[in-house]
Amino acid sequence: MPIHLHWYLPTNGDNRDIVGSGDGSQKTLAAVRSGFRPPTVEYLGGIARAAEQLGFEAVLTPTGTWCEDAWITTAALSAVTTRLKFLVAFRPGLVSPTLAAHQAATFQRVSGGRLLLNIVTGGDAAEQRRFGDHLDHDRRYARTEEFLTVLRGVGGAAEPFDFHGEYYDIEGAAIPFAPYEPPAIFFGGASPAAERVAARTVDTYLAWGETPAQISERLDRVRGLAEEAGRSVSFGIRFHVLGRDTAAEAWAEADRLLDRIDESRIRETQRTLAASESVGQRRMAALHGGDRRNLEVYPNVWAGYGLVRGGAGTAIVGSHEEVAERIEEYHALGIDHFILSGQPHLEEAYHFAEGAAAELRSRGLVAPAGAGPGAAEGGRG
């Protein structure tokens, strides 16, 4: 499979420093130095148009109480782009799966089939309670599996769809307008419960960036679970990127980012993240242990983002050629989708596209810009 390159929409704002994301802290933005760029439609539209022009297939839009709503934001941005797809993250269980199927169908029709779905079950009980959700970790994943069964059942049913489970009791659900191409489903989660759901229900399983050995072990496990379920899945990974003409320039920029982080912010963020139920978040924290002195956890893989940011906490840092080599190394493990970001997201999109992406394209590794991920790619099984 070729490499699919995706970018990121910072709907919690942008900056030349590391902006917090998904760490549950209400003080994150106040801790960022001057130069904060609010997530206006105008600014995000500029990033989306740049991503489209630079050949990215899609942009990931996050979900949470710390950012703008992904559905509304991307629907607005679909009007200022023509080819770019939108990987919309949302929380299953907070809306009806039948309603989500209708929202997806409408988005597909008005955008010309440019929706992808990123299912985020949620690993922070405190944030889930803000939404009124009090299920524990494993029950949230059990509900997610039922949610996806209904979502797909409604979207693919020729007749009204019924479902009777522990969390959903659906009768006669249907989408009355056509045509409707159900979007491909992306999904992340590092716990055993998450891996089981991924193997049985999704198209693309996502991981946050870890060392190749750690990623390989996880991919092998999910492949095995999918085979047991009579399915196959594709794989994706979430990394920040920091590429420059030379390695020295790239690491100088990483040092600049690190120098602008004070110890109190690291302590506050790590204390907040330590309360998360997310296995993936704990794996991110284990890479650096809150210590800024040993952040290169693998050649060109830097865990500095995770000191002050929830979620994806690693970056690929180096010359454009080195960044391309690391991406090719992860691709050889079986990773096809690379969801990338860098701050500021507008400028870094150009650095990556004109540097490492151009190198990957010269090697014939990147899928054509118009060949986005289809429903059949991961195996709907």
C-alpha positions in Angstrom: 0.0 0.0 0.0 1.2 3.5 -0.7 1.7 6.2 2.0 -1.3 8.4 2.7 -0.3 11.8 4.1 -2.7 13.8 6.2 -2.4 17.1 8.1 -4.1 18.6 11.2 -6.5 21.4 11.9 -5.6 23.1 15.3 -9.2 23.9 16.4 -7.8 24.8 19.9 -5.6 27.5 18.4 -2.1 27.7 17.0 1.3 29.2 18.0 5.0 29.1 17.4 5.3 27.2 20.7 3.8 23.9 21.8 0.1 24.5 22.3 -1.5 22.2 24.8 -4.1 19.7 23.5 -6.4 17.3 25.2 -4.7 17.6 28.6 -7.8 18.7 30.4 -6.2 21.9 31.6 -8.2 25.1 31.4 -5.0 27.1 31.9 -3.1 25.7 28.9 -3.6 28.6 26.6 -2.8 31.1 29.3 0.6 29.4 29.6 1.5 29.9 26.0 3.5 32.9 25.1 2.4 35.8 22.9 1.6 35.0 19.3 -1.4 32.8 19.9 -3.5 32.4 16.8 -7.2 31.8 17.5 -9.0 29.1 15.6 -11.1 31.3 13.4 -12.7 30.0 10.3 -10.4 32.4 8.3 -7.2 31.0 9.9 -8.3 27.4 9.8 -9.5 27.9 6.2 -6.0 29.1 5.3 -4.5 25.9 6.7 -7.1 23.7 4.9 -6.5 25.4 1.6 -2.7 25.1 2.0 -3.0 21.4 2.9 -5.1 20.9 -0.2 -2.7 22.7 -2.5 0.3 20.9 -0.9 -1.2 17.5 -1.7 -2.3 16.2 1.7 -5.3 13.9 1.4 -7.2 14.9 4.5 -7.0 16.9 7.7 -7.7 15.6 11.2 -9.9 17.8 13.3 -9.8 16.8 17.1 -12.7 16.5 19.6 -13.0 17.6 23.2 -14.0 20.3 25.5 -10.8 22.1 24.8 -11.4 22.8 21.1 -14.1 23.9 18.6 -16.7 21.4 17.4 -15.3 19.3 14.6 -18.5 18.7 12.7 -19.4 22.4 12.4 -15.9 23.6 11.7 -15.2 21.1 9.0 -18.6 21.6 7.4 -17.7 25.3 7.1 -14.3 24.5 5.7 -15.7 22.2 3.1 -17.0 25.2 1.3 -13.6 26.8 0.9 -11.9 23.6 -0.4 -12.6 21.2 -3.3 -10.7 18.0 -2.9 -9.4 17.9 0.7 -11.1 15.3 3.0 -11.9 15.9 6.6 -11.2 13.3 9.3 -13.8 14.4 11.8 -13.1 13.2 15.4 -16.1 12.7 17.6 -17.2 10.9 20.7 -19.6 7.9 20.2 -22.1 7.6 23.0 -22.7 11.4 23.2 -25.1 11.3 20.2 -27.4 8.7 18.8 -25.6 6.4 16.2 -28.6 6.9 13.9 -28.2 10.7 14.2 -24.4 10.3 13.5 -25.2 8.2 10.4 -27.6 11.0 9.2 -24.9 13.7 9.9 -22.4 11.6 8.0 -24.7 11.1 5.1 -25.5 14.8 4.9 -21.8 15.7 5.1 -21.0 13.3 2.3 -23.6 14.8 0.0 -22.9 18.4 0.6 -19.1 17.9 0.5 -18.9 15.5 -2.5 -17.9 12.5 -0.4 -15.1 14.1 1.6 -15.8 12.8 5.1 -13.8 10.4 7.1 -14.7 9.5 10.7 -12.3 9.3 13.7 -13.9 7.5 16.6 -12.6 8.8 20.0 -14.1 6.7 22.8 -12.5 8.9 25.5 -9.9 8.1 28.1 -10.4 10.9 30.6 -13.2 10.2 33.0 -13.3 13.8 34.2 -13.9 15.1 30.6 -16.5 12.4 30.0 -18.4 13.6 33.1 -18.5 17.1 31.6 -20.6 15.5 28.8 -22.7 13.6 31.3 -21.1 10.3 30.6 -20.4 8.2 33.6 -19.5 4.8 32.1 -16.2 3.3 33.1 -13.4 2.7 30.6 -14.2 -0.8 29.3 -17.9 -0.2 29.2 -17.3 2.9 27.0 -15.5 0.7 24.5 -18.3 -1.9 24.6 -20.8 0.9 23.9 -18.5 2.1 21.1 -18.7 -1.3 19.4 -22.5 -1.2 19.5 -22.4 2.4 18.2 -20.3 1.4 15.2 -22.5 -1.6 14.5 -25.6 0.7 14.4 -23.7 3.4 12.4 -22.7 0.9 9.7 -26.0 -0.9 9.8 -28.0 2.3 9.2 -25.6 3.5 6.6 -25.5 0.3 4.6 -29.0 -1.0 5.0 -31.3 -1.4 2.0 -34.2 -1.8 4.5 -35.0 -0.1 7.8 -32.4 -1.3 10.3 -33.1 -2.8 13.8 -30.6 -3.3 16.6 -31.2 -4.5 20.1 -28.1 -4.4 22.4 -27.1 -3.4 25.9 -26.6 0.3 25.1 -28.8 0.9 22.0 -32.3 -0.3 21.1 -32.9 0.9 17.5 -36.0 0.2 15.5 -36.6 1.0 11.8 -33.6 3.3 11.3 -32.9 4.4 7.7 -31.4 7.1 5.7 -34.1 8.1 3.2 -31.9 10.1 0.8 -29.3 8.7 -1.7 -26.7 8.3 -2.8 -24.7 7.8 0.4 -21.2 6.3 0.6 -20.5 5.5 4.2 -17.2 7.1 5.3 -14.1 5.1 6.2 -13.8 4.8 10.0 -10.5 5.5 11.8 -10.1 4.6 15.5 -7.4 4.7 18.2 -6.9 3.2 21.6 -4.1 1.3 23.2 -6.0 -0.8 25.8 -7.0 -4.4 25.2 -10.7 -3.3 25.1 -9.8 -0.8 22.4 -7.8 -3.2 20.3 -10.7 -5.8 20.4 -13.1 -3.1 19.1 -10.7 -2.0 16.4 -10.1 -5.5 15.2 -13.8 -6.2 14.9 -15.3 -3.0 13.5 -13.0 -0.3 12.0 -11.2 0.3 8.8 -8.0 2.0 10.1 -6.4 1.5 13.5 -4.5 4.5 14.7 -1.6 4.8 17.2 0.3 7.7 18.6 3.9 7.8 17.7 6.2 5.4 19.6 9.4 3.6 18.7 9.2 1.1 15.8 9.6 -1.8 18.1 6.6 -0.7 20.2 4.5 0.0 17.2 5.4 -3.3 15.5 4.3 -5.2 18.6 0.9 -3.4 18.7 0.3 -3.9 14.9 1.0 -7.6 15.2 -1.5 -7.9 18.0 -4.3 -6.1 16.3 -3.6 -8.0 13.0 -4.0 -11.2 14.9 -7.3 -10.1 16.5 -8.6 -9.0 13.2 -7.7 -12.3 11.6 -9.6 -14.1 14.4 -12.6 -12.0 13.5 -12.3 -12.8 9.8 -11.3 -9.2 8.9 -8.3 -7.1 8.0 -7.5 -3.5 9.1 -5.1 -0.9 7.8 -3.0 1.2 10.2 -2.2 4.8 10.8 0.0 6.8 13.1 -0.1 10.3 14.6 3.2 12.3 14.7 4.3 15.9 14.8 7.0 16.7 12.4 9.9 19.1 12.5 12.0 18.9 9.3 14.5 21.4 8.0 17.2 21.5 5.3 19.7 20.2 7.8 19.5 18.1 11.0 21.2 20.9 13.0 18.5 23.4 12.0 15.7 21.0 13.0 17.2 20.2 16.4 17.9 23.9 17.0 14.1 24.4 16.5 13.3 21.6 18.9 15.7 23.1 21.4 13.9 26.5 21.0 10.5 24.8 21.7 12.0 23.1 24.8 13.6 26.3 26.1 10.3 28.1 26.1 8.7 25.5 28.4 9.1 26.1 32.1 9.2 23.4 34.7 5.9 24.5 36.4 4.0 24.0 33.1 5.6 20.5 32.8 4.6 19.6 36.3 1.0 20.9 35.9 0.5 19.1 32.6 1.9 15.8 33.8 -0.1 15.9 37.0 -3.3 16.4 34.9 -2.4 13.7 32.4 -1.6 11.2 35.2 -5.3 11.1 36.1 -6.2 10.0 32.6 -7.6 6.4 32.2 -6.1 6.3 28.7 -3.5 3.5 28.2 -2.2 5.4 25.2 -1.7 8.5 27.4 0.3 6.5 29.9 2.4 5.1 27.1 3.2 8.6 25.9 4.2 9.7 29.4 6.4 6.6 29.8 8.5 7.7 26.9 9.8 10.8 28.7 8.9 10.4 32.4 8.5 14.1 32.7 12.2 14.6 32.2 13.4 17.0 29.5 16.9 15.5 29.5 16.3 12.3 27.6 13.7 13.1 24.9 15.1 11.4 21.8 13.6 8.0 22.3 14.6 6.6 18.9 16.7 8.2 16.2 14.8 11.3 15.1 11.8 10.5 17.4 11.5 13.3 20.0 9.1 13.1 23.0 9.3 16.8 23.8 5.7 17.5 22.8 4.4 15.1 25.4 5.9 17.2 28.3 3.2 19.8 27.9 0.6 18.3 25.6 -2.0 15.6 25.9 -2.6 13.1 23.1 0.1 12.7 20.5 3.3 13.6 22.2 6.1 12.7 19.8 7.7 14.4 16.8 9.9 13.2 14.0 12.8 15.7 14.0 15.7 16.0 11.5 16.6 16.9 8.0 14.0 16.4 5.3 15.8 13.3 4.2 15.9 11.9 7.8 12.2 12.6 8.3 11.4 10.8 5.1 13.6 7.9 6.1 11.8 7.5 9.5 8.4 7.7 7.8 9.5 5.0 5.3 10.7 2.9 8.2 7.3 3.0 9.9 5.6 2.4 6.6 7.7 -0.8 6.2 6.1 -2.0 9.5 2.6 -1.7 7.9 1.7 1.9 8.6 -0.1 3.4 5.6 -1.7 6.6 7.0 0.5 9.3 8.5 -1.5 12.1 10.3 1.0 14.8 10.9 1.2 18.3 12.4 3.7 21.0 13.4 3.5 24.4 15.0 2.6 26.8 13.5 0.5 24.4 11.3 0.4 26.7 8.3 4.2 27.2 8.0 5.0 23.6 9.0 2.7 22.3 6.3 5.0 23.9 3.8 8.2 22.8 5.5 7.0 19.2 5.4 5.4 19.2 2.0 8.3 20.8 0.2 10.9 18.8 2.1 10.2 15.2 3.4 6.9 14.7 1.4 8.7 15.7 -1.8 11.4 13.2 -0.9 8.9 10.5 -0.3 7.1 11.3 -3.6 10.4 11.1 -5.5 10.7 7.5 -4.1 7.3 6.7 -5.5 5.9 6.0 -2.0 3.0 8.5 -1.7 -0.5 7.9 -3.0 -1.7 10.4 -5.6 -3.4 13.4 -4.0 -6.9 12.4 -5.3 -6.6 8.8 -4.1 -8.0 9.1 -0.6 -8.8 6.2 1.7 -11.9 4.3 0.6 -14.3 2.3 2.6 -12.9 -1.0 1.3 -9.3 -0.2 2.1 -9.4 -1.5 5.7 -11.8 -4.3 5.1 -15.3 -3.8 6.3 -15.7 -7.5 7.1 
